[in-house]
Amino acid sequence: MASSTTEPSAVVGEEQACGFSQRVFSMESEAMEATLHFQILDLGRQYYIWISASGPKMANLYLAIQTPADPKPSVASLIPGPAGGAGESLAQRLALKAKKPVLVSCNLPSNTPMLQAIAERRLLQELAEMAGGGGQAAASAAVVAGTPAL
């Protein structure tokens, strides 16, 4: 059985630029004998998310955007990564659930689907907390509540 202990989320910074506010969150989580590193930038109209279990590196970058023409978000590879990585599908699921464009760099081993699921669940919890108030928070909370327990 996988145990998971999590350090509290920390707001690293908040900045105003051109009338837009951006928030930066960094956190670490222990899961399945690995340390997951997360960084989330809330840029107002989109999220930038970096996840790694192997230290400070960026092996890929995907952009997922919900379009009116397709119920499934479109995904573009901005920095191609190794085949079989979880970044593309993770970006799609997060864009669908967050209702915003999402940039994702996911540096997790491809042979650990349980670790990927734990990382996604933790991200959804943090995004629900970041949403703060109003309808977006309720939608994010519903998404987290609808996520299967691990």
PEJOVEN-V968753 format. One line per field, one symbol per residue. phi: phi as a letter, one per 30 degrees, with the letter a starting at -180 (. if undefined). psi: psi as a letter, one per 20 degrees, with the letter a starting at -180 (. if undefined). A space follows every 50 residues. Layout:
phi = ???
psi = ???
This chain:
phi = .dcbcbdddbddabbcbhiccbcbbbabbcahhbcccbbbcccjcaccbb bacbidbbcaabccbdcddbdcedbbcdbdcddidcddddddddddddib dbcbccccddcbddddddddddddddddddeibidddddddddddddddc
psi = ppqpqpqqqpohqpqppkiqqpqppqrqppplkqoppqppoojfirqppp pqjkanqoirpqppppqhiphpqqppohoqaqqjrigghgggghhghikq qpppoomqpijmhhhgggggggghghhghhhfrahgggghhhgghipqq.
